[in-house]
Amino acid sequence: KDVCYSYWLDEWASILSIVKENYINDIKIVSRAHGFDLYDYRHSKGYIFPRHLQLKNVEKVIAVSANGASYLAKKYPSQKDKMHYSRLGVSCDNNKINSEKKKELITLVSCSGVIKLKRIHLIAKILMCSENQIKWVHFGDGPLLREVKEICKNLPDNVTVELSGNVTNSEIKKYYATNFVDWFINVSQFEGIPVSMMEAISYGIPIIATDVGGVNEIVNEATGILIPKDFEPSEVARMIEKESFDSTKRNDVQTFWEEHYNAEKNFTDFSHQLLNLS
């Protein structure tokens, strides 16, 4: 009574479906679903092939967000009973909230690949509208990094930028632990729920992010500010400058992580779901 688990609802879910139909009929297939592998509208043809083959053969599709599970249930109502969700999470390394803010300096951090859908260049456009002393640190590399560097050359003198490129996860966590970060920012066009956001809130860092995919399940009044996908850069600049999260609010941010995105709890619950199928 084998359970075969695919982390993405993509090629391996399709391969396992073919195996089940033609070779080993009694296996049970479970697949996670995140973002690009879940939302049809993220693809140029508006359809993910071979979705019907996958959904016919899987026992469960377990999305990483309630939004994702709901989307699939509405899109494929005949298979809605197979749709579930189970949150991802990040581990606690005795995460301490850094409350030592440097006066007059706003520190902004982003963390992602520098690719088209992440729209990193829009962060630079936000900062062009700022009049305060701002430091922007970006962790991550990608094909559009050179373009972002060119845009940053036009930023005003009150803005400093550190494009750190690829760094290890431990280096990012060390930065969060040893530096006061006013905001973690994400302006993606599409998302599931980024693990980078989970890491930020585990250190009590509030988030400004576009309201796309399942992002509104992690960014709310307790943890930050949601902005429209098609936002006005000057309005976001004003939010960064005028809104703030004090120590009490940062404790609430970390509490939200503990309750909803703690890996030890979430992954244990998920493993129980898999074991119960066998």
N, C-alpha and C positions, 0 to 999 in steps of 0.2 A: 504494500500500500504506500507507494512512493508519492511524495509531494515534490513537484518541481517548481522552483521559484525563480522568476525573472525580475530583475530590479527595474527594468524598463518595459513598457508596453510597446515593444518594437520587434526587431528581428527574432529575438529568442522566443518571444511569445508566439510568433508565427511558426518557427521551427518546431517548438513543442506541440503546437496544435496539429501540425502535419504528422508528427510522431504518434500522437494519440489517435488520430483518425486512421492511420494505416498500419501501425505496428504494436503499440502497447496501449490498449484501450482503457486499462484500469488505473492509469496514472492520474493524479490530480494536479492541475496547473493553477498556480497563483501568480499574479503579476502586479507589481507596483505600477503606478502611473504618476508622472510628474508634471511636465509642461509641454515640451515639443512633441512628446509621444502621446499626449492626451487630447489637446485642443486642435480640432481639425482646421480651424480658421488660421492657425499659424503656418499652414502649408499653402503653397501657391495654387494647388488644385482644389483646396477646400475639403479634402478627403484624405484619410490615412489608409493606405492599402497594406494588408488585407484585414481590415478591422472586423468584418463580419466573421471571418474564419477564427480570429482570436477570441471574440466574445462567445462564439458557439462552443468553444472547447475549454475555456478557463472555468475554474470553479469559482474564483473570486478575482475581481479587479480591486486593488486596494490603493486608492489615490492618496496623495500626501496632504490633500486639503479637502474640506467639505465641499468647496466650490467645484473641485475636479470631479468628485463623486456625483454631485448633483448634475453637472454638465453631461456626463456620460449617461446617467439615468434618463435625462430628458431627451438626449440625442438618440438613445437606443432603448425605448420604453419596454420592449419585449424582454430585455436582459437586465432590467433595473434591479432585480433582486440580487444580482451578482455584484452590484456596486457598493463599495464600502470605502471608508477612509481611516487612515491611521497616521498620526503626525510623525514626522521625522524629529530629530532632536540633536543636541550637542551635549557633550559631557561637561561636568563641573570639575575644574582644576583648582578648587578653593578660590573661585573667582572673587576678587575684591573690587569694589567700586572705587574708582579713583575720583576723589572729590576736590583735588587741588587744582582749581582753575587758575590759569594765568590771566591777570586782569587785562581787559581791553583786547584780548585775542580770542577769536572764535575758531575752533578747530573742527574741521569737517573731514570725515573719512568715507571713502567708498571702496568697495572690494568686489571685483568681477573681471571677467575677460573684457578686453577692449575690442568688442565686436559690434556689429550694426545694431542688433536688438537692444543692447545695453545702453546705447545713446550717451556714452560718457561725455561726448562733446557738449551736451546740453548742460552739464554741470558747470563747465567753463562759461557758458553763456549766462547762467545764473549769477556767477561770480562777477561778471562784467557789470552787473547792475548793483553791486554792493559798494557801500562807502566805508564800511568798518574794516578793521584789521582782521583778515581771515587767512587761515592756513588750511590748504586742501591737500590731503594725503590720499593717494590712490594706490591700492594693492592690486596688481594684476597686469597682464600683458596681452597683446593681441595685434592683429593686422592693422588696426586703425590707430595704434599708439602714436605713430609719427604724425598723423593728421591732428590728433589731440595736442601734441607738443607744439605744433604750428599755431593752433588757436590760442594756446596759453601764452604765446609771445605777446599777444595783444591785451592781456589782462592789465588792469590798473596797478599802480605801485602798492596799493594797500593789500594786495593779494599775493601770497607766496604759494608755490605749488611744489609738491614732492610726488613725482610719478615713480613709484618704487619698483614697478615691474613685478616679475614673479618672485614671491617670497614664500617661505615655509609657513605652514599653519601655526607652528609654535612661535614664529617671529611676530605674526599678527596678534596672537594672544598676549605676547609680551608687551606689544605696543599698547594694547587696550589696558593692561594692568598698570603700566607705568606712565601713561599720558592721560590728561583730561581731554575727552572727546565730547564736544558739544552735541554733534549730530552725526549719525550714520546716514548716508543718503543713497537712494537707489531710484533712478529715473527710467527704468526699463520700459520698453514698449509692451513686452509680454513677460510673464513670470508664472511659476508654480508657487512655491514658497521658498525663497533662497535660504540655504543654510547659513550664508553670511549674515543674514538678519538675526538668525537664532543666536549666533556667536556674539553679535553686538549686544543684544538685550541680556545675555547671560552676564555681561559686565555692567549692566545698568545703563547702557548707552541708548538714548532715545533715537527714533528713526523718522526720517522724512522720506516718503516713498510714493510712487505712483500707484493708483488704485486699479491694479490689473491682476488677473488670475485670482489666486487665493491670498494676495498680500493683505487684504483687509481682515484676515484672520489673525495676523500677527501685529499689524499696525492699527492702533485704535487710540482712544483718548488716554489710556493708561500708559501707552508705550511710545506715542509720537504723533505724527501728523500725516494724514493721507492727502495727496494732491491729485488732481485730474491727470489722466494720461497726456492730454494736450494742454499742458499748463503754460502759464505766462511766466517767463524767467524772472521778471522784476517782482512779481508777487511772492515767488518762492524765496527770493533774496530777502525780502522784508520779513518773512517768517523766520528765516535763519537768524536775522539780526535782533528781532524783537521777542521771539518766544524763547523760553529756557526751561530746563528741568533741574530743580534744586535737588539736594540730597534725598529728601523725602520721596520726591517723585522718582528718582533713580532707584531707590529701594523698591518702589512699586513695579518699575520696569523689570528688575531682576526677579521679583516675586512672580510676575507673569510668566517669565521664562521657566521658573521652577515648576509652576503649575501646568504648563502647556507644552514646553519644548525641552524638557529634561530627558536626555537620551536613555539614562538608566531605566526610567519609568516607561517611556514610550516603546523602546525596543523590547523590553521584557514583555509588555502587553502584546506586542506584535508577534513575538515568537510563540506565545501561547496560542494565538489564532492559528498559526501554521501547524503547531503540534496537534491541536484539536481536529484538524482536517484529516490527519493520519490515523 
